[in-house]
Amino acid sequence: MIIKVKKKLTSADLVDLDQFLRAHTKDMDLIKAHGLITAIISLPDDIGHDEWLPLIVGGIGNFQDKKFIQKILSILVTIYGKTALNLQKLAEPFRFIFDTNNFSEDFSNIDEPQISKWCSGYCMALNWFGIEAYLEDESSSCQHNCGNMFLLANPNAYGPDLYALEDEEGIESTEALEKHWNIIKMDLISDLPNIVRSLFSFWMREYDLENKKKSDNTYNCPCNSGKIFEECCMLDVQEAILH
């Protein structure tokens, strides 16, 4: 199947994708899908579209409206391409998709459940494609940032039960502990763009160490065409197509 990359994403495209994912997958929506895609781009392994697309859309082989499915896949690979370009431009703010109003770096109107959902999508990719080798070194910035990502993905499960804080800060009451956790959580949320950037940069260095040339747009295109990203699916190429 040839999946055309859209030159421009509209709010209507994102609404269609979000509604499709909510209706036809078990536990996926636009926000979680963007978190997952961001992690897939960041990880140091070559993960082709034939691997990650099914993880998002599930079993759509029997879906009758083939033209609409083509549109959904096109939107997803366009999100992939735009996110990859944004991650590579380290001087620019990282832009998230938290709603159907397209990409944004503004957290002012974003609530905690949306942050948690985006991070849970990111962590789904970490679990699926394995990050154990990068978490063995306790001093590693990767381990620290992955830990923060898992905390934000599951704030209610992990946050209020931070026994280390109780020891280090001398916090005795549950109320005080939860208050302290909320302060930490807000700091993590505000730092989320830097966490995403740091993980991408860390794994990009790992990628380079394996001579895969993942910098300056010279790494292999995720469409598995055998060409480099710059000469294949990079979105500023006229009539770019994901093969």
N, C-alpha and C positions, 0 to 999 in steps of 0.2 A: 504494500500500500504506500502511495506517495502522499505525504502530508504537507500541504502548502503552509508556509509561515506567513501569517498576516502582517502587513506592514504597520498596521495600527490597531491597538485594542481599544474597544469602546466599553462604556459602562454596560451596554446591552449584552455584549459578549460575556462579560463577567457574570451578569445576572443569569444568562442561559447556562453557563458552566456551573454556577452555584446550585441552581435549581435541578440540573441534571444529576449532579453528585448527590444531593440530598435525597433525590427520588430513587436513584438506581444503585446506590452503594450502601454498605452497611453502616459505615461511620466516617464519612468523608464529606467535606464541603470545601468551598473556595479557600478559606483561611488556612485550614489544615493542609490542603494540597500545596499552597504556596510555601509553607514551612517545609514540607517534605521535599519539594523541588529544590529549594535553597540548599538543603543538606546534601542532596544527590549531586548538585553541582560542586559543592565544597569538598566532598570526600575525595581522597587521592586515587581512587580506582576509576577505570573507564566503565561507566554504567550507561549502556546504550538505551535508546528510547524503547526498544523491544523489551527491556527489563523493567523500566520504571513506569511506563504508561499503564500496563496491566495492574500495577499495585494501586494506582489511583482510581481507574475507572472500573476495575473488577471485570466480571464476565459479561462482555457486551456483544459476544459473537452472535447471539440470537436476536439482537435488537433490530427491529424491522426497518426503522428509518435510517438507512445507511448514509444518506446525505447529511442528516443531523449529526450522526456519529462522527463523520468526517470533520464537521465544523467543530465539535467538541475537542477532538484530537488536535486540530489546528490551533485552537485557542490555547491548549495546554503546552504545545511545543513553542508557541510564541511567547508565553509566559516564561518558559525555560530560557529562551534566547535572551529576552529582555533582562531577566534576573542575572544571567551569566555575564552580560555586558556590564550591568550595574556593579556586580561583585568585583569585576576586574578593574573598574575605575575607582581606585582606592581613595582618591581625593574627593569623591562625591559621597554624600550621605547614602546609606543603604535604604532602599525603599521597600516597604512591606505592603502586602495586600491584606488589609483587615476588613474590608467590605467591598461592595461592588462599585465604588467610586474610583477604581483604579489604584495605581501605586502611590504611596505616600510615606514621607518620613516624619509626619506630624502625629504625635501620640496624644494630643490634647483631648481628643474625643473618643479615645479607645479605652474600653473597659477591661478589667482583669481577665474575665473569661475568654475574651478574644485573644489576648496575649497568651494565655494558657493553651488555647486551641492551636495557635500558630506554632508554639514551641512543641506541643505534642506531635504535630506533623513532622517537625524537624527530628524529634527523637525516634519516631517510627522508622525513618530512614537509617538512623544510626543503629538501631536494633536489627533491621533487616540485613544491612550490608556489613555489619560487624565493625566495631571500633576498639576491640579489646587490646589490640597490639599497641594502641596509642594511649592507653590509660594505665599502663603498668608503672610508669614513672610518676610517683606521687608529686614530684616537683614540677611536672609538666604543666604548662599553661593550657594545653589541650585538655588534660584531665580536669583542671579547675573550671574551664569554660563549659565543658560538657556537663559537669556536675551542676553548674548554675542553670544550664538549659533544662536539665531534668527537674530541677527544683521549680522552675517557672512553669513547666508542663504539669506538675503535680503539686501545687502550692499547699493544698489542704492536707495532702497525705504526708508531706515531709516538713512543711514549715513550722507549725506549732509545736513540733516534737523535737526541737533542736537541743538535745541534752548538752552538746558541747558549749552552747551559749550559756547554759545555766552554770557550767563550771567556770568558764572564762570571764563572764561578765558579772558573776555573783547575783544573777537574777533568780529570785526564789518563787514568786507567785506565778501561776499560770497566766494570769491577766498581763503581768509585766512581760512575761516571755512572749506572748502573742503580740503585744505592742512592739516589742523589739524586733520580732520577725517581720511585722508589717513594714517597719522602717527599712529593713534589709531588702524586703521584696520590692519596695518602691525604687530603691537604689539599683537593683538588678534590672528592673523593667526599663528604667531610664538609660541603663548601660547596654541594653540588648543589641542595638546596632553595632556597638564596639565588640560585643561577644561574637556576633555573626562574622564580622570582619576578621577578628583574631583567629577564629577557627578556619576560615577560608585561607588566610595567609599561612597558617601552620601547615595545613594539608597541602597547599600549593608547594611549599618547600619540600615536603615529603615526596610529592609527585616529581619535582625537579631532580631530587636525589636519585630517582629511578630512571632518569634520562627520558622522561616522557614529555618534557618541554610544555608544561602547562601555563607558561607565562606569555604575555604579549600577544595573545590570540593565536599562538602557534601550536596549540595542542590539538589532538585529533578531534574532529567534529563528533558530537554525540549521536549523530544520525548513522554512524558506522559506514559512511561512504568511503572512508580511507583518506579523505582530504583533510586539511587542517581547517579549524573553525573559521578562520579569517577568510578562507576562500570558498566556504560552503554555505553554512547557515547563519553566519553573522548578519544581524538584521539591517545593517546599512548597505548590504549588497543588494542591488536591484533584483527584484523578483526571486528572493532567496527561497529555496525549497529544501525541506527536510526529506531526505530520500527514504 
